[in-house]
Amino acid sequence: MGNPAASIVPNEYDTQLMFYDQLNVNNVGNTTVSYPLRTNAPYDVDPVFGSTSTPGFTAMANLFQFYRVVGYKYKFHVANKDTFPVCVFLLHTNISPGTGSQFSKIGNMWCQECKTIGSVSGSPSVVEFNGQHRIADIVGSKSPETDDNFASITSTNPSDTTYVTLGVDTTIAGNTFVNGVLWQVELWMLIRFYERKMQTS
């Protein structure tokens, strides 16, 4: 019959889990703001807020010891809440970009182009970003498929994390933030769980 444990869970299990959130991104009185999310850390996706696990992750953690994220796809909606136009863009990186201005990085690889959206009462005041990436593409090597730094036990994040950051800039209108933007997040992570936990009940 082979390994009896395989009748409960397989040796490894690949699945997609979706992190969803609505975030108010704002920096009152300033012209730029950015907000990063971890794209290979379903245990805690949001480094700013913290303790933001992905639905389904805890259930899988009851079955497996380790995980690694091999890719992700996303659908992001951004709605302007201010009375002037803003420029928004996405930046995919293999290092933490922080929460400061990211505007000067727009020309880099894996930056999704800057799009200008109108004021809260203008048209259009909403923009959508869609896409998908392999973690190996963002890192620039095959190491995310094998390196332990890109894997983790199911009670924490990997030591080497990747990010998608929303950047918003108001200088196009010569204004500073008052209300900011609303960011609606759908982040699907393709996760490989492995090393079975023994099940006793």
SVG drawing of the C-alpha trace seen along z (x, -y; Angstrom):
<svg xmlns="http://www.w3.org/2000/svg" viewBox="-18 -73 38 75">
<polyline fill="none" stroke="black" stroke-width="0.4" points="0.0,0.0 3.0,-2.3 3.4,-4.9 0.2,-4.7 0.5,-8.5 -0.1,-9.2 -3.7,-8.1 -4.2,-11.1 -2.2,-13.8 0.3,-13.6 4.0,-14.1 3.5,-17.7 0.5,-19.7 0.3,-22.7 -2.6,-25.0 -3.7,-28.6 -4.7,-30.7 -6.1,-34.3 -5.3,-37.2 -8.0,-39.9 -8.0,-43.3 -9.1,-46.9 -6.4,-49.3 -6.6,-53.1 -3.3,-54.3 -2.6,-57.9 0.2,-60.3 -1.6,-63.4 0.2,-66.6 2.8,-64.9 3.0,-64.3 4.0,-60.6 3.0,-57.5 3.7,-53.8 2.4,-50.5 4.2,-47.2 2.7,-43.7 4.7,-40.4 4.1,-38.2 5.6,-35.0 4.6,-35.2 1.0,-34.0 1.6,-33.6 1.7,-37.4 1.2,-39.4 1.1,-43.0 4.4,-44.2 2.8,-47.5 -0.3,-46.2 1.1,-42.8 -0.8,-39.5 -2.5,-39.3 -2.6,-35.6 -4.3,-34.2 -7.6,-32.3 -6.9,-28.5 -3.3,-28.8 -3.9,-27.7 -5.8,-24.6 -2.9,-23.6 -0.4,-24.3 -2.2,-21.6 -1.2,-19.1 2.3,-20.2 5.5,-21.5 6.9,-23.7 5.8,-25.8 7.2,-27.9 5.5,-30.3 6.4,-29.7 4.3,-32.3 1.4,-34.8 -1.2,-36.6 -3.1,-39.7 -6.1,-42.0 -5.8,-45.4 -8.4,-48.2 -7.3,-51.7 -9.9,-54.5 -8.9,-58.1 -10.5,-59.6 -9.0,-63.1 -10.3,-66.1 -7.3,-66.2 -5.7,-63.7 -3.0,-61.2 -0.5,-59.0 -0.5,-55.3 1.9,-52.4 3.0,-49.0 6.6,-47.9 7.5,-44.2 10.8,-43.7 12.9,-41.0 13.8,-43.4 11.7,-45.5 11.2,-48.9 10.0,-50.6 7.1,-53.0 8.8,-56.1 8.6,-57.6 9.0,-55.0 8.4,-57.4 12.1,-57.4 12.0,-53.6 9.3,-53.6 11.8,-52.8 13.0,-49.6 12.1,-46.0 8.8,-44.7 7.4,-48.1 3.9,-48.3 3.5,-51.7 2.3,-54.8 -1.4,-55.6 -3.1,-58.9 -6.6,-58.7 -9.0,-61.7 -10.3,-63.2 -12.9,-61.5 -15.6,-63.2 -13.8,-62.9 -13.7,-60.2 -12.1,-57.8 -11.2,-57.9 -10.5,-54.2 -7.8,-52.1 -7.2,-48.3 -3.9,-46.4 -3.8,-42.7 -0.8,-40.4 1.1,-37.4 4.7,-36.5 6.9,-33.6 9.0,-34.3 12.0,-33.1 11.4,-35.9 11.3,-38.6 14.4,-37.2 16.3,-36.6 17.3,-33.0 15.8,-29.5 16.7,-29.7 13.2,-30.3 12.4,-26.8 15.1,-25.2 16.7,-27.6 15.6,-27.2 15.7,-31.0 12.6,-31.2 10.8,-28.4 9.6,-28.5 8.0,-26.5 4.2,-27.2 4.4,-29.3 6.4,-32.2 7.5,-34.0 10.5,-33.0 13.7,-34.8 13.9,-36.0 10.7,-37.7 9.4,-39.4 7.1,-42.4 4.5,-44.2 4.3,-47.9 1.6,-50.4 3.0,-53.8 0.9,-57.0 2.1,-60.5 0.2,-63.8 2.8,-66.1 1.0,-65.9 -1.6,-68.2 0.7,-70.1 -1.2,-69.0 -0.7,-67.0 -2.7,-64.1 -5.9,-64.7 -7.9,-61.5 -5.5,-59.3 -6.6,-56.3 -8.6,-53.1 -6.7,-49.9 -8.7,-46.8 -6.4,-43.8 -6.8,-40.3 -3.5,-38.5 -3.4,-34.8 -0.3,-32.9 0.6,-29.5 1.9,-27.7 3.8,-24.4 3.2,-22.7 5.5,-19.8 6.8,-17.5 3.7,-15.9 2.7,-16.3 1.6,-13.0 -2.1,-12.9 -3.4,-11.2 -7.1,-12.0"/>
</svg>
